[in-house]
Amino acid sequence: MTTIAEYERTLSKELLDAVARMPRVTVHGITDGERLGDRVPTLCFSVAGLDSAAVAAGLARRDVGVRSGHMYSPRLMARLGLMPGGAVRASLVHYNTAAEIARFGAALGEVVDDAR
């Protein structure tokens, strides 16, 4: 399990790095690379000016699977100021690859750029 956890932390860092370069993207949760052990490889984020469902649909058109909405936590999303649309969730596991994260980053960049 230690090896899997270490690999998932590596994936988390790559995912966080991919979205950190996008000025309109806000990550809701731990972003400090020194605290990757305090999080799971799941990223909750929003894009300024875009509804979470539109972001998810744009990624789906590019064959990238994410989920959007309140993630069964409407009170948390409301407290974060993300309702009614909620946020976008990208979830990784040990069988994901760095190449898939790069593809996610490129696709998200296209979705954000297309909305300008």
C-alpha positions as CSV (number, residue, x, y, z in Angstrom):
1,M,0.0,0.0,0.0
2,T,2.9,2.4,0.6
3,T,4.0,2.2,-3.0
4,I,0.5,2.9,-4.2
5,A,0.1,5.9,-1.8
6,E,3.5,7.3,-3.0
7,Y,2.5,6.9,-6.6
8,E,-0.9,8.6,-6.0
9,R,0.9,11.5,-4.3
10,T,3.0,11.8,-7.4
11,L,-0.1,11.9,-9.5
12,S,-1.7,14.5,-7.2
13,K,1.3,16.8,-7.6
14,E,1.1,16.5,-11.4
15,L,-2.6,17.2,-11.4
16,L,-2.2,20.2,-9.1
17,D,0.7,21.5,-11.2
18,A,-1.4,21.1,-14.3
19,V,-4.2,23.4,-13.0
20,A,-1.9,25.8,-11.2
21,R,-0.9,27.2,-14.5
22,M,-4.5,28.2,-15.3
23,P,-5.4,31.6,-13.8
24,R,-9.2,31.1,-13.9
25,V,-9.1,27.7,-12.1
26,T,-9.4,27.5,-8.3
27,V,-8.7,24.4,-6.4
28,H,-10.8,23.8,-3.4
29,G,-8.7,21.9,-0.9
30,I,-5.1,21.3,-0.1
31,T,-2.7,22.6,-2.7
32,D,0.6,22.7,-0.8
33,G,3.0,20.2,-2.3
34,E,4.4,19.5,1.2
35,R,1.0,18.3,2.4
36,L,0.1,15.8,-0.4
37,G,0.0,13.0,2.2
38,D,-3.0,14.8,3.8
39,R,-5.1,14.5,0.7
40,V,-6.4,11.8,-1.7
41,P,-5.8,12.1,-5.4
42,T,-9.1,13.7,-6.1
43,L,-9.3,17.3,-7.2
44,C,-12.3,19.6,-6.6
45,F,-12.0,22.8,-8.6
46,S,-14.0,25.5,-10.3
47,V,-13.4,27.8,-13.3
48,A,-14.2,31.5,-12.9
49,G,-17.1,32.4,-15.2
50,L,-18.0,28.8,-16.1
51,D,-20.7,26.6,-14.7
52,S,-19.3,23.3,-13.5
53,A,-21.6,21.3,-15.8
54,A,-20.3,23.2,-18.8
55,V,-16.7,22.4,-17.8
56,A,-17.6,18.7,-17.4
57,A,-19.4,18.7,-20.7
58,G,-16.4,20.4,-22.4
59,L,-14.0,17.8,-21.0
60,A,-16.3,15.0,-22.0
61,R,-16.3,16.2,-25.6
62,R,-12.5,15.8,-25.4
63,D,-12.9,12.2,-23.9
64,V,-11.9,13.3,-20.4
65,G,-14.1,12.0,-17.6
66,V,-14.9,14.2,-14.6
67,R,-18.0,14.8,-12.5
68,S,-19.7,18.1,-11.7
69,G,-22.3,19.3,-9.2
70,H,-22.5,19.2,-5.4
71,M,-21.0,15.7,-5.0
72,Y,-23.7,14.8,-2.4
73,S,-22.4,17.7,-0.2
74,P,-24.7,20.6,-1.0
75,R,-24.1,22.3,2.3
76,L,-20.3,22.2,1.9
77,M,-20.6,23.6,-1.7
78,A,-22.9,26.3,-0.4
79,R,-20.4,27.2,2.3
80,L,-17.7,27.4,-0.3
81,G,-19.9,29.7,-2.3
82,L,-20.2,27.3,-5.2
83,M,-23.9,26.7,-5.3
84,P,-26.1,26.2,-7.2
85,G,-23.7,24.7,-9.8
86,G,-21.2,23.1,-7.4
87,A,-17.7,22.2,-8.6
88,V,-15.9,19.8,-10.9
89,R,-14.2,16.7,-9.5
90,A,-11.3,14.9,-11.2
91,S,-10.5,11.6,-9.5
92,L,-7.3,9.6,-9.9
93,V,-6.3,6.1,-8.8
94,H,-3.2,4.0,-9.0
95,Y,-3.8,3.0,-12.6
96,N,-3.9,6.5,-14.0
97,T,-0.8,7.8,-15.7
98,A,1.2,11.0,-16.1
99,A,0.2,11.0,-19.8
100,E,-3.5,11.0,-18.8
101,I,-2.9,13.9,-16.5
102,A,-1.2,15.9,-19.3
103,R,-4.2,15.1,-21.5
104,F,-6.5,16.4,-18.8
105,G,-4.5,19.6,-18.4
106,A,-4.5,20.2,-22.2
107,A,-8.2,19.5,-22.4
108,L,-9.1,21.8,-19.5
109,G,-6.9,24.5,-21.0
110,E,-8.9,24.2,-24.2
111,V,-12.3,24.3,-22.3
112,V,-11.2,27.5,-20.5
113,D,-9.8,29.1,-23.6
114,D,-12.9,28.3,-25.7
115,A,-15.0,30.1,-23.1
116,R,-13.3,33.5,-23.5
